[in-house]
Amino acid sequence: MKNAKLNWVRLPIPSLENCRELGGYSTNDGQQTKWHSFLRSSDMSKLNKEDINFLKAYGVKTIVDLRRDEELELEPNPLSDMAEFDYYNLPFITQSIYDITKYNDADSIYTMGDFYIELLKQKTAVKEIFQTISGAKDGCILFHCRVGKDRTGVLAMLLLGLAGVEKKDIVANYEVSYSKLESLHDLEDNTSFHFIYSHREYILQAYDHIIHNYGTFENYLHSAGISKKDIQKIRERLIQFN
């Protein structure tokens, strides 16, 4: 069995600050999440030829880009028009919660956890994302937003939760993001800029919202309109059954 800590390590792609595996996590029924099945990543606009060749060799076939049109215009994904990849732009955000920095005040009670709960309420987007994952061709699916921490982190939580990964491992998968995102570290001098961090309490707020209101991740996805058939197909992509 591969060392599960490898999924905390950034893949050796110089242009991607935060590209990591979802493989290698133990599940609550004694299985393990598959390697080379799902990657989570930050912005991909700076990929060069060598980086793209690495992703091809790694088995990436499908790209799910969670960003809005405004973000795509500023930083296009170079894989979006390459025949070797199926590219889907599925924005996981709404206008009302797009500019989270408007809450960037030391006295604000609005947290990243509140933001993540707002994302979880975007069930039309969640349904489209999970149906796309269910119908994707064989091969690795890479999903990303801009920094690969928030929208990407919530989707990673949903996938790992559906697979039955332990809560502490889901939290750890999220927490490591900030340490990978060196481009954000220069913002630390602004002490009110708390949205750059990946503190455990942020993702715990979203995790607990699902468990308190729906009981399980599967029930949450059902509430978003995901069928049992689609959930089973996604589980088969996620889990290495013995």
N, C-alpha and C positions, 0 to 999 in steps of 0.2 A: 504493500500500500504506500502511495506517495505521502510525503510529509504534508500534513494539512496546513502547516505554517507557510508553505509556498504560496498559498492563495493570498497572503498578506503582502507578498513581494511584488513590486511593480515589474511588469514585463519589460524586457530590455529593448524598449522602443524610445530612443532619445527624444522624440518630439511629443511624446505623451507623458504627462506628469503622473497620471493616476489611472493606469490601465492594469486591471487585476482580474484574476480568475474567481469564478464562483465554485470551482471544483474543489473536492477534497474535504468538504465539511461532513461530519457525521450527522446522521438523522436519528430521530427518536425511535425508529424501528430497526436500527442496526445496519442501515445501508450507508451509502456515501454519495454526495453529489458528484456528478460527472465532470471530468476534466475535458477541456476543449469543447465545451458545450455552450457556456455563457461567459462573456467578458464584460466587465463594466469599465468605462473609460471617461476621460475628460475630452475637451475639444480636440478635433482631429485635423484642423485646417492646415497645420504645419507638417503633415506627413510628407516624407520624401520617398523616392523610389525604393530605397532599401527598406524603409519602414513598411511600405505597402507589400513588398515581397515577403517580409516577415509575417504579416497578417495572413497572406495567402497560404504560406507554408504552415501556419498554425491551424488552418482549417476554417478561417472566417469566411462565411458565405452570405450572411445577412447583417445589415446595419440598421439599427433603430435609433434615429436621431430625435431626441426629445425636445429640441429647441424651437423657439418661435421664429416666424419669418424674419423679424428684425435681426435676430442673431445669425440666421443663415446668410443674410445679405452681407453682414460684416465679416463673417468667417465661414465661407462655404466649406462643405465637406468634400474633399477631392475624390472620394469613393462614390459620390452620388451618381456620377455618369459613367462609371466603369462597368463593363459587361460582366466582369467576374463576380460582382456583388449585387445582391438585391438590396436596394436602399429604400427605406421608408422614413418619411418625416412625420412624426406623430407627436405634436406639441403636448407636453404634460404640464400645462400652466394656463392660467387665464389672465385676461387684462387686469382684473381686479387684484390679483396677487403677483403681478409681473414684477413690479418695482418694490422689492422687499426693503430696499435701503431707505424708503420713506419712513420706516419704523426704526431707523438706526439712531436711536437716542438712548443715552444711558438710563433715562428714567422710564423708557418704554417697557410695558409689561408684555409686549408681543415678543414671542420667542421663535426660534427656528422650529421648535416642536409644533407651535401653532400653525406655522407655515406648512409643515408636513401634513398636518391634519386637513388643511385646506386642499392640499394636493389629493389626499385620499377621497375627498368629497367630489373630485372631478371624475365621476364614474363613467361618463361617456368616453373620456380619454382612456381611462383604465381598461374599459371593454375593448376599445380599438387596439390598444397595445397588446393585450393578452390574446386577442383573436389573431393578430398578426404573428405573434410568437407561435401560436398553435399551428398556423398554416405555413410556417416558414419551411424552406427546403432543408434537407439534411445538411448538417455542418454546424459550425460555431456561430452563435448570434452575439454580436457586439452591440451594446446599447450605451448611449452617452448623452450628456448635455453639454454645458460649457466648461465647468470645472470638475464635473464628475463626482460631486459631493451630495447635492440636495435632491434634485429630481432623480438622478441616477441612484442615489442612496436609498430613496423610498422604493424605487422599482426593485433594487437588489433585496431589500427587506421583504417585499412581497413574494419574490421568487424563493428566497431561502425559507421564509415562513411556510410557503406552500409545500416545500420539500420536507418540512418537519425538522429543520435545523434548530438546535437549541437557542434559546433566547440570548444567552451570553455570547454565543458565536456570531449571531446576527448583529449584536451591539458592537462586538469587536471589529467586524467587517466594516462597519460604518466609522468607528472611531479613528481608524488608521488613515482616513482620507486626508486630514489636515497635515499630517506629517509628510505626505507625498507632495502636497501642493506648495512648493517653495515660492511660487509666484505670489502667493497670498501673504507670505510672512512679513513682507515690508509694511503691511498694513497694521501690524501689531501696535505700532506707536499710537494709533488712534484707539484709545481704550474703550470707546463706545462702539467700536466696530465688531460687535460680538457675533455677527452673522458669518464671519469667515471661519469660525471654528467648527469642529465636529465632536462636540461634547456628548457624552453618552446619554445625558438626560434629554437631549433633543430627539434622538431616535426612539428612546424609551417612551416618550410622550406619544409618538405615532403608534408604536407597537402596542402600548396599553390601550390606546383608543380602539384598535381593532379587536383585541381580546375582550375588552369590556362591553363593546357594542355588538359584536358579532360572534364571539366565542372562539372562532377559528379563522385562519386566513382563507380557507376554502369557502366558508360561509360569507366572508366579505366579498370574495370574487363572484360568488353566486348572486349577491345583492347588486353587483355591477353588471349583471347580465351574462356572465361567462357560463357556458353550459358544462355539464358534467363531462361530456365527451372532450371538450377543449381542455378542461382541467386535467383529465387523464393523459391527454397527449403531451401537455406541458410537463407533467410529472415524469413521463417517460423520457423527456429530453433532459430533465434535471437530475434524475437519480440513477445511479449505477446499481441496478438490482443484482443481487448475488444469485 
